[in-house]
């Protein structure tokens, strides 16, 4: 990716990044060494993030479904109350 924000999601993408870093540049050389040194830690962290995001996504979907169900139930209750008031009058 040329510009903007991007995300490395797999170990293959990380390897590709390490290979593409300039070996002559001081900052890129240092980054390359650190990525190589901590490759296992980084890939393990990526796997943890992936499982955390999956769990969070599932929890969010469940919460959204519960919110929708409660809103629907409240709407139905309101309709029933309004209908009962109409018949009582």
SEPAFI-761145 format. One record per residue: z, x, y of N, C-alpha, C in turn; residue in one letter. Coordinates in Angstrom, 1 decimal, m for minus. Atoms other than C-alpha are relative to their C-alpha. Layout:
<r n_w="Z" n_u="X" n_v="Y" ca_w="Z" ca_u="X" ca_v="Y" c_w="Z" c_u="X" c_v="Y" rest="a"/>
...
! end
This chain:
<r n_w="0.0" n_u="0.9" n_v="m1.2" ca_w="0.0" ca_u="0.0" ca_v="0.0" c_w="0.0" c_u="0.9" c_v="1.2" rest="x"/>
<r n_w="0.1" n_u="m0.9" n_v="m1.1" ca_w="m1.0" ca_u="1.5" ca_v="3.3" c_w="1.1" c_u="m0.2" c_v="1.1" rest="x"/>
<r n_w="m1.0" n_u="0.3" n_v="m1.0" ca_w="1.4" ca_u="m0.2" ca_v="5.7" c_w="0.8" c_u="m1.2" c_v="m0.4" rest="x"/>
<r n_w="m0.9" n_u="1.2" n_v="0.2" ca_w="4.2" ca_u="m2.8" ca_v="5.8" c_w="1.0" c_u="0.3" c_v="m1.1" rest="x"/>
<r n_w="m1.0" n_u="m0.1" n_v="1.1" ca_w="6.9" ca_u="m3.5" ca_v="3.3" c_w="m0.6" c_u="m0.2" c_v="m1.3" rest="x"/>
<r n_w="0.5" n_u="0.2" n_v="1.4" ca_w="6.3" ca_u="m3.2" ca_v="m0.4" c_w="1.2" c_u="0.3" c_v="m0.9" rest="x"/>
<r n_w="m1.1" n_u="0.0" n_v="0.9" ca_w="8.4" ca_u="m3.3" ca_v="m3.5" c_w="m0.5" c_u="0.6" c_v="m1.3" rest="x"/>
<r n_w="0.3" n_u="m0.6" n_v="1.3" ca_w="8.3" ca_u="m1.1" ca_v="m6.7" c_w="0.8" c_u="m0.8" c_v="m1.0" rest="x"/>
<r n_w="m0.7" n_u="0.9" n_v="0.9" ca_w="9.1" ca_u="m3.4" ca_v="m9.6" c_w="0.0" c_u="0.6" c_v="m1.5" rest="x"/>
<r n_w="0.0" n_u="m0.5" n_v="1.3" ca_w="8.2" ca_u="m1.3" ca_v="m12.7" c_w="0.1" c_u="1.5" c_v="0.0" rest="x"/>
<r n_w="m0.1" n_u="m1.4" n_v="0.1" ca_w="8.7" ca_u="2.2" ca_v="m14.0" c_w="m1.4" c_u="0.7" c_v="0.2" rest="x"/>
<r n_w="1.4" n_u="m0.5" n_v="m0.1" ca_w="4.9" ca_u="2.7" ca_v="m14.1" c_w="m0.4" c_u="0.1" c_v="1.5" rest="x"/>
<r n_w="0.2" n_u="m0.1" n_v="m1.4" ca_w="4.7" ca_u="1.9" ca_v="m10.4" c_w="0.8" c_u="1.2" c_v="0.7" rest="x"/>
<r n_w="m0.8" n_u="m1.1" n_v="m0.5" ca_w="7.5" ca_u="4.4" ca_v="m9.7" c_w="m0.7" c_u="1.3" c_v="m0.4" rest="x"/>
<r n_w="0.7" n_u="m1.2" n_v="0.4" ca_w="5.6" ca_u="7.1" ca_v="m11.7" c_w="m1.2" c_u="0.2" c_v="0.8" rest="x"/>
<r n_w="1.2" n_u="m0.1" n_v="m0.8" ca_w="2.5" ca_u="6.3" ca_v="m9.8" c_w="0.3" c_u="0.5" c_v="1.4" rest="x"/>
<r n_w="m0.5" n_u="m0.4" n_v="m1.3" ca_w="4.4" ca_u="6.7" ca_v="m6.5" c_w="0.3" c_u="1.5" c_v="0.0" rest="x"/>
<r n_w="m0.4" n_u="m1.4" n_v="0.1" ca_w="5.9" ca_u="10.1" ca_v="m7.6" c_w="m1.3" c_u="0.9" c_v="m0.1" rest="x"/>
<r n_w="1.2" n_u="m0.7" n_v="0.1" ca_w="2.4" ca_u="11.3" ca_v="m8.6" c_w="m0.8" c_u="0.1" c_v="1.3" rest="x"/>
<r n_w="0.8" n_u="0.0" n_v="m1.2" ca_w="0.9" ca_u="10.3" ca_v="m5.3" c_w="0.6" c_u="0.7" c_v="1.2" rest="x"/>
<r n_w="m0.7" n_u="m0.6" n_v="m1.1" ca_w="3.5" ca_u="12.0" ca_v="m3.1" c_w="m0.6" c_u="1.4" c_v="0.2" rest="x"/>
<r n_w="0.5" n_u="m1.3" n_v="m0.3" ca_w="2.3" ca_u="15.1" ca_v="m1.3" c_w="1.0" c_u="1.1" c_v="m0.3" rest="x"/>
<r n_w="m0.9" n_u="m1.0" n_v="0.4" ca_w="3.8" ca_u="18.2" ca_v="m2.8" c_w="0.3" c_u="1.0" c_v="1.1" rest="x"/>
<r n_w="m0.1" n_u="m0.9" n_v="m1.1" ca_w="3.3" ca_u="20.2" ca_v="0.4" c_w="1.0" c_u="m0.4" c_v="1.1" rest="x"/>
<r n_w="m0.8" n_u="0.6" n_v="m1.1" ca_w="5.2" ca_u="17.9" ca_v="2.8" c_w="1.5" c_u="0.2" c_v="m0.4" rest="x"/>
<r n_w="m1.4" n_u="m0.2" n_v="0.3" ca_w="8.9" ca_u="18.7" ca_v="3.1" c_w="0.7" c_u="m1.3" c_v="m0.4" rest="x"/>
<r n_w="m0.7" n_u="1.2" n_v="0.3" ca_w="10.1" ca_u="15.1" ca_v="3.1" c_w="m0.5" c_u="m0.6" c_v="m1.3" rest="x"/>
<r n_w="0.5" n_u="0.6" n_v="1.2" ca_w="7.8" ca_u="13.9" ca_v="0.4" c_w="0.3" c_u="0.8" c_v="m1.2" rest="x"/>
<r n_w="m0.4" n_u="m0.9" n_v="1.1" ca_w="8.6" ca_u="16.9" ca_v="m1.8" c_w="1.4" c_u="m0.3" c_v="m0.4" rest="x"/>
<r n_w="m1.4" n_u="0.3" n_v="0.2" ca_w="12.3" ca_u="16.2" ca_v="m1.4" c_w="0.1" c_u="m1.4" c_v="m0.7" rest="x"/>
<r n_w="0.0" n_u="1.3" n_v="0.6" ca_w="11.7" ca_u="12.5" ca_v="m2.2" c_w="m0.5" c_u="0.0" c_v="m1.4" rest="x"/>
<r n_w="0.5" n_u="m0.1" n_v="1.4" ca_w="9.6" ca_u="13.4" ca_v="m5.2" c_w="1.0" c_u="0.6" c_v="m0.9" rest="x"/>
<r n_w="m1.1" n_u="m0.6" n_v="0.8" ca_w="12.4" ca_u="15.7" ca_v="m6.5" c_w="1.1" c_u="m1.0" c_v="m0.3" rest="x"/>
<r n_w="m1.1" n_u="1.0" n_v="0.2" ca_w="15.0" ca_u="13.0" ca_v="m6.0" c_w="m0.4" c_u="m1.1" c_v="m0.9" rest="x"/>
<r n_w="0.5" n_u="1.1" n_v="0.9" ca_w="12.9" ca_u="10.3" ca_v="m7.7" c_w="m0.1" c_u="0.5" c_v="m1.4" rest="x"/>
<r n_w="0.1" n_u="m0.5" n_v="1.3" ca_w="12.3" ca_u="12.6" ca_v="m10.6" c_w="1.4" c_u="0.3" c_v="m0.6" rest="x"/>
<r n_w="m1.3" n_u="m0.2" n_v="0.5" ca_w="15.9" ca_u="13.6" ca_v="m10.9" c_w="0.8" c_u="m1.2" c_v="m0.4" rest="x"/>
<r n_w="m0.7" n_u="1.2" n_v="0.2" ca_w="17.2" ca_u="10.1" ca_v="m10.7" c_w="m0.9" c_u="m1.2" c_v="m0.5" rest="x"/>
<r n_w="1.0" n_u="0.9" n_v="0.5" ca_w="14.3" ca_u="8.4" ca_v="m12.4" c_w="0.7" c_u="m1.1" c_v="m0.9" rest="x"/>
<r n_w="m0.7" n_u="1.0" n_v="1.0" ca_w="16.5" ca_u="6.8" ca_v="m15.2" c_w="0.9" c_u="m0.9" c_v="0.8" rest="x"/>
<r n_w="m0.9" n_u="0.8" n_v="m0.7" ca_w="19.0" ca_u="5.6" ca_v="m12.7" c_w="m0.7" c_u="m1.1" c_v="0.8" rest="x"/>
<r n_w="0.8" n_u="0.9" n_v="m0.8" ca_w="16.4" ca_u="4.0" ca_v="m10.5" c_w="m0.6" c_u="m1.1" c_v="m0.9" rest="x"/>
<r n_w="0.6" n_u="1.0" n_v="0.9" ca_w="14.6" ca_u="2.3" ca_v="m13.4" c_w="1.0" c_u="m0.9" c_v="m0.6" rest="x"/>
<r n_w="m1.1" n_u="0.9" n_v="0.4" ca_w="17.9" ca_u="1.0" ca_v="m14.7" c_w="0.4" c_u="m0.9" c_v="1.1" rest="x"/>
<r n_w="m0.3" n_u="0.8" n_v="m1.1" ca_w="18.7" ca_u="m0.3" ca_v="m11.3" c_w="m1.0" c_u="m1.1" c_v="0.2" rest="x"/>
<r n_w="1.1" n_u="1.0" n_v="m0.1" ca_w="15.3" ca_u="m2.1" ca_v="m11.2" c_w="0.2" c_u="m1.0" c_v="m1.0" rest="x"/>
<r n_w="m0.2" n_u="1.0" n_v="1.1" ca_w="16.0" ca_u="m3.7" ca_v="m14.5" c_w="1.2" c_u="m0.9" c_v="0.3" rest="x"/>
<r n_w="m1.1" n_u="0.8" n_v="m0.4" ca_w="19.4" ca_u="m4.9" ca_v="m13.2" c_w="m0.3" c_u="m1.0" c_v="1.0" rest="x"/>
<r n_w="0.4" n_u="0.9" n_v="m1.1" ca_w="17.9" ca_u="m6.3" ca_v="m10.1" c_w="m0.9" c_u="m1.1" c_v="m0.5" rest="x"/>
<r n_w="0.8" n_u="1.0" n_v="0.6" ca_w="15.3" ca_u="m8.1" ca_v="m12.2" c_w="0.8" c_u="m1.1" c_v="m0.7" rest="x"/>
<r n_w="m0.9" n_u="1.0" n_v="0.7" ca_w="18.0" ca_u="m9.8" ca_v="m14.3" c_w="0.8" c_u="m0.8" c_v="1.0" rest="x"/>
<r n_w="m0.8" n_u="0.7" n_v="m1.0" ca_w="20.1" ca_u="m10.6" ca_v="m11.3" c_w="m0.8" c_u="m1.0" c_v="0.8" rest="x"/>
<r n_w="0.9" n_u="0.9" n_v="m0.7" ca_w="17.1" ca_u="m12.2" ca_v="m9.5" c_w="m0.3" c_u="m1.2" c_v="m0.9" rest="x"/>
<r n_w="0.2" n_u="1.1" n_v="1.0" ca_w="16.4" ca_u="m14.2" ca_v="m12.7" c_w="1.2" c_u="m1.0" c_v="0.0" rest="x"/>
<r n_w="m1.2" n_u="0.9" n_v="0.1" ca_w="20.0" ca_u="m15.5" ca_v="m12.9" c_w="0.1" c_u="m0.7" c_v="1.3" rest="x"/>
<r n_w="m0.2" n_u="0.7" n_v="m1.3" ca_w="20.1" ca_u="m16.2" ca_v="m9.1" c_w="m1.1" c_u="m1.1" c_v="0.1" rest="x"/>
<r n_w="1.0" n_u="1.0" n_v="m0.1" ca_w="16.8" ca_u="m18.0" ca_v="m9.3" c_w="0.3" c_u="m1.2" c_v="m0.8" rest="x"/>
<r n_w="m0.4" n_u="1.2" n_v="0.9" ca_w="18.0" ca_u="m20.2" ca_v="m12.2" c_w="1.1" c_u="m0.7" c_v="0.6" rest="x"/>
<r n_w="m1.1" n_u="0.7" n_v="m0.7" ca_w="21.2" ca_u="m20.9" ca_v="m10.3" c_w="m0.4" c_u="m0.8" c_v="1.2" rest="x"/>
<r n_w="0.6" n_u="0.7" n_v="m1.2" ca_w="19.3" ca_u="m21.8" ca_v="m7.2" c_w="m0.7" c_u="m1.3" c_v="m0.4" rest="x"/>
<r n_w="0.7" n_u="1.1" n_v="0.5" ca_w="17.0" ca_u="m24.1" ca_v="m9.1" c_w="0.9" c_u="m1.1" c_v="m0.4" rest="x"/>
<r n_w="m1.0" n_u="0.9" n_v="0.5" ca_w="20.0" ca_u="m25.8" ca_v="m10.7" c_w="0.7" c_u="m0.7" c_v="1.2" rest="x"/>
<r n_w="m0.6" n_u="0.5" n_v="m1.1" ca_w="21.7" ca_u="m26.2" ca_v="m7.4" c_w="m0.9" c_u="m1.0" c_v="0.8" rest="x"/>
<r n_w="0.9" n_u="0.8" n_v="m0.7" ca_w="18.6" ca_u="m27.6" ca_v="m5.8" c_w="m0.2" c_u="m1.4" c_v="m0.7" rest="x"/>
<r n_w="0.1" n_u="1.2" n_v="0.7" ca_w="18.2" ca_u="m30.1" ca_v="m8.6" c_w="1.2" c_u="m0.9" c_v="0.1" rest="x"/>
<r n_w="m1.2" n_u="0.8" n_v="m0.2" ca_w="21.8" ca_u="m31.2" ca_v="m8.3" c_w="0.1" c_u="m0.6" c_v="1.4" rest="x"/>
<r n_w="0.0" n_u="0.5" n_v="m1.4" ca_w="21.4" ca_u="m31.6" ca_v="m4.5" c_w="m1.0" c_u="m1.2" c_v="0.0" rest="x"/>
<r n_w="1.0" n_u="1.1" n_v="0.0" ca_w="18.3" ca_u="m33.7" ca_v="m5.1" c_w="0.5" c_u="m1.2" c_v="m0.7" rest="x"/>
<r n_w="m0.6" n_u="1.1" n_v="0.8" ca_w="20.0" ca_u="m35.8" ca_v="m7.7" c_w="1.1" c_u="m0.7" c_v="0.8" rest="x"/>
<r n_w="m1.0" n_u="0.6" n_v="m0.7" ca_w="23.0" ca_u="m36.4" ca_v="m5.5" c_w="m0.5" c_u="m0.8" c_v="1.2" rest="x"/>
<r n_w="0.6" n_u="0.7" n_v="m1.1" ca_w="20.8" ca_u="m37.3" ca_v="m2.5" c_w="m0.7" c_u="m1.3" c_v="m0.5" rest="x"/>
<r n_w="0.6" n_u="1.2" n_v="0.6" ca_w="18.9" ca_u="m39.7" ca_v="m4.7" c_w="1.0" c_u="m1.0" c_v="m0.4" rest="x"/>
<r n_w="m1.1" n_u="0.9" n_v="0.3" ca_w="22.1" ca_u="m41.2" ca_v="m6.0" c_w="0.6" c_u="m0.7" c_v="1.2" rest="x"/>
<r n_w="m0.5" n_u="0.5" n_v="m1.2" ca_w="23.4" ca_u="m41.6" ca_v="m2.5" c_w="m0.9" c_u="m1.0" c_v="0.6" rest="x"/>
<r n_w="1.0" n_u="0.9" n_v="m0.5" ca_w="20.2" ca_u="m43.3" ca_v="m1.4" c_w="0.0" c_u="m1.3" c_v="m0.8" rest="x"/>
<r n_w="m0.1" n_u="1.2" n_v="0.8" ca_w="20.4" ca_u="m45.7" ca_v="m4.3" c_w="1.2" c_u="m0.8" c_v="0.3" rest="x"/>
<r n_w="m1.3" n_u="0.7" n_v="m0.3" ca_w="24.0" ca_u="m46.5" ca_v="m3.6" c_w="m0.1" c_u="m0.7" c_v="1.4" rest="x"/>
<r n_w="0.2" n_u="0.7" n_v="m1.3" ca_w="23.1" ca_u="m47.2" ca_v="0.1" c_w="m0.9" c_u="m1.2" c_v="m0.1" rest="x"/>
<r n_w="0.9" n_u="1.2" n_v="0.2" ca_w="20.3" ca_u="m49.5" ca_v="m1.0" c_w="0.7" c_u="m1.1" c_v="m0.7" rest="x"/>
<r n_w="m0.8" n_u="1.1" n_v="0.7" ca_w="22.6" ca_u="m51.4" ca_v="m3.4" c_w="1.0" c_u="m0.6" c_v="1.0" rest="x"/>
<r n_w="m0.9" n_u="0.5" n_v="m0.9" ca_w="25.2" ca_u="m51.7" ca_v="m0.7" c_w="m0.6" c_u="m0.9" c_v="1.1" rest="x"/>
<r n_w="0.7" n_u="0.8" n_v="m0.9" ca_w="22.7" ca_u="m53.0" ca_v="1.8" c_w="m0.5" c_u="m1.3" c_v="m0.6" rest="x"/>
<r n_w="0.5" n_u="1.2" n_v="0.7" ca_w="21.3" ca_u="m55.4" ca_v="m0.7" c_w="1.1" c_u="m1.0" c_v="m0.3" rest="x"/>
<r n_w="m1.2" n_u="0.9" n_v="0.2" ca_w="24.8" ca_u="m56.7" ca_v="m1.6" c_w="0.4" c_u="m0.6" c_v="1.3" rest="x"/>
<r n_w="m0.4" n_u="0.6" n_v="m1.3" ca_w="25.6" ca_u="m57.2" ca_v="2.1" c_w="m1.0" c_u="m1.1" c_v="0.4" rest="x"/>
<r n_w="0.9" n_u="1.0" n_v="m0.3" ca_w="22.4" ca_u="m59.2" ca_v="2.5" c_w="0.3" c_u="m1.3" c_v="m0.8" rest="x"/>
<r n_w="m0.3" n_u="1.1" n_v="0.8" ca_w="23.3" ca_u="m61.5" ca_v="m0.3" c_w="1.3" c_u="m0.7" c_v="0.3" rest="x"/>
<r n_w="m1.3" n_u="0.6" n_v="m0.4" ca_w="26.9" ca_u="m61.9" ca_v="0.9" c_w="m0.1" c_u="m0.8" c_v="1.3" rest="x"/>
<r n_w="0.2" n_u="0.7" n_v="m1.2" ca_w="25.7" ca_u="m63.1" ca_v="4.3" c_w="m0.6" c_u="m1.3" c_v="m0.2" rest="x"/>
! end
